[in-house]
């Protein structure tokens, strides 16, 4: 039995930007419509590059959109962070990124003062009594002054929080696909289910598999049943798709259950951001358990476009690989090497990795193939078994 695991690289040919390319696209989007959140985005990216240099990583390497989002989110709520009392002064770059809001508020105060003065002078010019000045409406200037003072003391809506919200909006827009021609390279994959059922675990939010199946008039089982709180895949399904991190078409209903729309939704149910992605709320734990149960019945796992950076996924894969002889992990990615895979796997095993690494020899094979080439070679009419290219 075989299980397939898809990462972001499997959607590149559908013109879904990679996590690193997404940073550039969203940054330039910000630059064209909102200087305030553009400054926040630039500050987050600059800080991440500095952190990379300090940590002796590659200082010129691109940053990941999930790291950027997580940084924006943390900076937006920095005043409530547990470490905030121990930070003597936040970076001047952070304060500068928030300053446009303060500048706008101060301008509001100045405008109100100018209008109030003008009205007062007009009253005097009309020989109105001086006492009339006392009855001018001070509410607008009070509101603007309060707004300015809130920002001056670090309160109010944060530019970083606004930038983080806009990043999520952009992620949804840029991962949603409505042009069927963009997923043509997946046709042979989904139609192969007519000969052998497919069980696919995906770490992507996009709708590539669903759209490819729709074009082939095939049904995809997402494990979500109307009125049922838990995830359940039908054993008779030809295509089972476990979207482990959610989807741009998923949302929560009033009872907290997942509903699936035919289009992208404004606030989708999905796990986004760097760090620990293991979640106990929503359908995610059930999906992870379903993936683990499927692994236990599989002799092979075919991995396409996944860079082995998610710790909870790596733990499951390593546990499955070590549990029985004869199991094989077949990786298809043009940008990875075996050394890359081992380095990223080791991050999931801070203790005892050296003991495990020795047992992986000969059990992880790599072929440098894009998703389209992988599909054509192994799911076309002349399909074959994976060849050991790099191990």
VEXVEXMI-202127 format. One record per residue (C-alpha): residue in three letters; x, y, z. Coordinates in steps of 0.25 Angstrom, whole numbers, plus 5000, padded with zeros to 4 digits. Example, Ala and Ser with C-alpha at 12.3 -4.5 7.8 and 13.67 -1.06 7.14 Angstrom:
BEGIN
ALA504949825031 SER505549965029 
***
This chain:
BEGIN
UNK500050005000 UNK500550144997 UNK500250285003 UNK500550414996 UNK501050535003 UNK500950674996 UNK501750804999 UNK501750944994 UNK502650894982 UNK501550814976 UNK500750934973 UNK501851024967 UNK501450974953 UNK500051024956 UNK500651164957 UNK500451164972 UNK501651244978 UNK502651174987 UNK502751215002 UNK503951294998 UNK503451354985 UNK502151394993 UNK502951495001 UNK503451574989 UNK502051574983 UNK501351624995 UNK502451724999 UNK502251794985 UNK500751784987 UNK500851865000 UNK501751964994 UNK500752004983 UNK499552024992 UNK499952055007 UNK501252115012 UNK500852085026 UNK500851935025 UNK501951935015 UNK502851995025 UNK502451885035 UNK502651775025 UNK504051835022 UNK504451835036 UNK504051695038 UNK504851645026 UNK506051725030 UNK505951675044 UNK505851525039 UNK507151545030 UNK507851605042 UNK507451485051 UNK507951395040 UNK509351455039 UNK509451455055 UNK509051305055 UNK510151275044 UNK509151235034 UNK509251285019 UNK509051435021 UNK508651455006 UNK507651345005 UNK506151375004 UNK505251385015 UNK503951295017 UNK502551365017 UNK502151285029 UNK503351335036 UNK502951475032 UNK501551455036 UNK501951405050 UNK502851515052 UNK501851625048 UNK500851555057 UNK501751555069 UNK502151695067 UNK500751735066 UNK500451685080 UNK501851715086 UNK501251795098 UNK500551665103 UNK501751575100 UNK502251505113 UNK503651555110 UNK503251705108 UNK503551745123 UNK504951695120 UNK505151775107 UNK505751915111 UNK505451975098 UNK504951925085 UNK505751945072 UNK505652085066 UNK505252015053 UNK503951965060 UNK503552095065 UNK503852155052 UNK502952055045 UNK501752105054 UNK502052255053 UNK501252275040 UNK499952255049 UNK500452345059 UNK500752445049 UNK499352435043 UNK498752455057 UNK499652585060 UNK499152635046 UNK497752615050 UNK497952695063 UNK498652805055 UNK497452815045 UNK496452815056 UNK497152935063 UNK497253005050 UNK495752995047 UNK495453035062 UNK496253155061 UNK495753195047 UNK494253175052 UNK494653265065 UNK495253375056 UNK494053375047 UNK493153395059 UNK493953505064 UNK493953565051 UNK492453565051 UNK492453635065 UNK492053515072 UNK492253515087 UNK493553455092 UNK492753355100 UNK492353285088 UNK493753235086 UNK493553155099 UNK492353075093 UNK493153025080 UNK493052875078 UNK494352815085 UNK493952675083 UNK494652655069 UNK495952715075 UNK495852625087 UNK495652505079 UNK496852535070 UNK497752565082 UNK497352435089 UNK497652365077 UNK499052425076 UNK499352395090 UNK498952255089 UNK499952235078 UNK500952315085 UNK500952215097 UNK500952095088 UNK499452055088 UNK498452055077 UNK498351975064 UNK499751925061 UNK500351945047 UNK500951805049 UNK499551745052 UNK498951805040 UNK500151755031 UNK499951615037 UNK498451615034 UNK498751665020 UNK499751555018 UNK498751445021 UNK497751515011 UNK498851515000 UNK499151365003 UNK497751325001 UNK497651404988 UNK498951354982 UNK498751204986 UNK497351204980 UNK497251144966 UNK496051164956 UNK496751134943 UNK496650984940 UNK497850994930 UNK498751024942 UNK498550884948 UNK498650804935 UNK499950744940 UNK499250664951 UNK498250604942 UNK498950464941 UNK499050464956 UNK497650474959 UNK497150384948 UNK498050274952 UNK497050264964 UNK496150184954 UNK497250074954 UNK497750084969 UNK497150174980 UNK497950294984 UNK498150334998 UNK498850474998 UNK499250565010 UNK499450705006 UNK500150815014 UNK499650925004 UNK498451015005 UNK498151024990 UNK497150944982 UNK498050884972 UNK497550734974 UNK496150774976 UNK496150854963 UNK496850744955 UNK495850634960 UNK494750724956 UNK495250744942 UNK495350584941 UNK493850574947 UNK494450504960 UNK494050524974 UNK495050554985 UNK494750504999 UNK495250615009 UNK494850535021 UNK493850645025 UNK492450595027 UNK491250695029 UNK490750685043 UNK491950605048 UNK492950665057 UNK494050575054 UNK494850535042 UNK494550405034 UNK495050355021 UNK494250255013 UNK494950125010 UNK494350124997 UNK494750254992 UNK495550264980 UNK496250394984 UNK496450424999 UNK497150565002 UNK497550595016 UNK497850745016 UNK498650745029 UNK498750895030 UNK497350935025 UNK496951005012 UNK496551135006 UNK495151075004 UNK494951035018 UNK494251115029 UNK493651085043 UNK492151095045 UNK491351135057 UNK491651005065 UNK493151005062 UNK493050895051 UNK493750905037 UNK492950945025 UNK493450935011 UNK493151045000 UNK493251034985 UNK494051164985 UNK495151224994 UNK494551285007 UNK495051425014 UNK495451365027 UNK495851215024 UNK496151105034 UNK497651075032 UNK498951065040 UNK499851175036 UNK501151225042 UNK502551175045 UNK502851085058 UNK501950985064 UNK500750945055 UNK500250835063 UNK498750885067 UNK497750815076 UNK496550905072 UNK495750885059 UNK495950765050 UNK497450765050 UNK497750665061 UNK496750565054 UNK497450585041 UNK498750565047 UNK498250435053 UNK497650395040 UNK499050415033 UNK499750335044 UNK498750215043 UNK498950215028 UNK500450215029 UNK500350095038 UNK499750015027 UNK500750065016 UNK501950005011 UNK502350135003 UNK502250285004 UNK502350364992 UNK502750504996 UNK502650614985 UNK503050764988 UNK503250755003 UNK504450815009 UNK504350735022 UNK504250865031 UNK502950825039 UNK503350765052 UNK502050685055 UNK502050625040 UNK503550585042 UNK503250515055 UNK502150435048 UNK503050395036 UNK504250365044 UNK503450275054 UNK502750205042 UNK504050185035 UNK504750125047 UNK503550035052 UNK503749925041 UNK504749875031 UNK504449885016 UNK503850025017 UNK504350125007 UNK504250275006 UNK504250324992 UNK504550474990 UNK504250554977 UNK504850694978 UNK505750764968 UNK506350854979 UNK506650764990 UNK507850674993 UNK507950555003 UNK508850645012 UNK507650755012 UNK506650645016 UNK507550595027 UNK507850735032 UNK506350775032 UNK505950645038 UNK506950655049 UNK506350785054 UNK505150705058 UNK506050615066 UNK506850705075 UNK507250585083 UNK507650445078 UNK507750485063 UNK509050425061 UNK508550285066 UNK507350295056 UNK508150355044 UNK508950225043 UNK507750145041 UNK507250225030 UNK508350185020 UNK507650115008 UNK506250145012 UNK506150295007 UNK506250304992 UNK506250444984 UNK505950474970 UNK506150614965 UNK504750634958 UNK503750744957 UNK502350704960 UNK501950694946 UNK503050604942 UNK502750514954 UNK501350504950 UNK501650464936 UNK502750364939 UNK501950294950 UNK500450314947 UNK500450314932 UNK500150194923 UNK501550144924 UNK501750164939 UNK502850104946 UNK503450084960 UNK504350194966 UNK505850184963 UNK506950194973 UNK507650324968 UNK508150394981 UNK508250324995 
***
